[in-house]
Amino acid sequence: MTTSERPSGRAWPWAIAIGLGLVVLVNVLFAYIAISGSDGIVESYQTEQR
């Protein structure tokens, strides 16, 4: 029996896909927290000369 015929031989691609999905989900969560908790921009920053 070769590895492609065994059910465990096809488990690793799913494990990688699930792991990558979790990484993306955690990154999206961190980005949301960082963006939603950001400070407001002071009005003078937008109106004053640079």
C-alpha positions as CSV (number, residue, x, y, z in Angstrom):
1,M,0.0,0.0,0.0
2,T,1.5,3.4,-1.0
3,T,1.1,6.5,1.0
4,S,-1.4,8.0,-1.5
5,E,-3.7,5.1,-0.8
6,R,-3.7,5.5,3.0
7,P,-6.1,8.0,4.5
8,S,-3.3,9.4,6.7
9,G,-1.3,10.1,3.5
10,R,-3.7,12.8,2.6
11,A,-4.1,14.4,6.0
12,W,-1.0,16.6,5.8
13,P,-2.3,18.9,3.1
14,W,-5.5,19.5,5.1
15,A,-3.4,20.2,8.2
16,I,-1.3,22.8,6.4
17,A,-4.4,24.4,4.9
18,I,-6.1,24.6,8.3
19,G,-2.9,25.9,9.9
20,L,-2.5,28.6,7.3
21,G,-6.2,29.5,7.7
22,L,-5.6,30.0,11.5
23,V,-2.6,32.2,10.8
24,V,-4.6,34.4,8.5
25,L,-7.5,34.5,11.0
26,V,-5.2,35.6,13.8
27,N,-3.5,38.2,11.6
28,V,-6.9,39.7,10.6
29,L,-7.9,39.8,14.2
30,F,-4.7,41.6,15.2
31,A,-5.1,44.1,12.3
32,Y,-8.7,44.8,13.4
33,I,-7.7,45.4,17.0
34,A,-4.9,47.7,15.9
35,I,-7.1,49.7,13.5
36,S,-10.1,49.9,15.7
37,G,-8.1,51.0,18.7
38,S,-6.0,53.6,17.0
39,D,-5.9,57.2,18.1
40,G,-7.7,59.9,16.2
41,I,-5.7,62.3,14.0
42,V,-5.3,65.8,15.3
43,E,-6.9,68.4,13.1
44,S,-3.8,70.5,12.9
45,Y,-1.9,67.6,11.4
46,Q,-4.1,67.8,8.3
47,T,-4.3,71.6,8.0
48,E,-0.8,72.8,8.9
49,Q,2.0,73.1,6.4
50,R,4.7,70.5,6.4
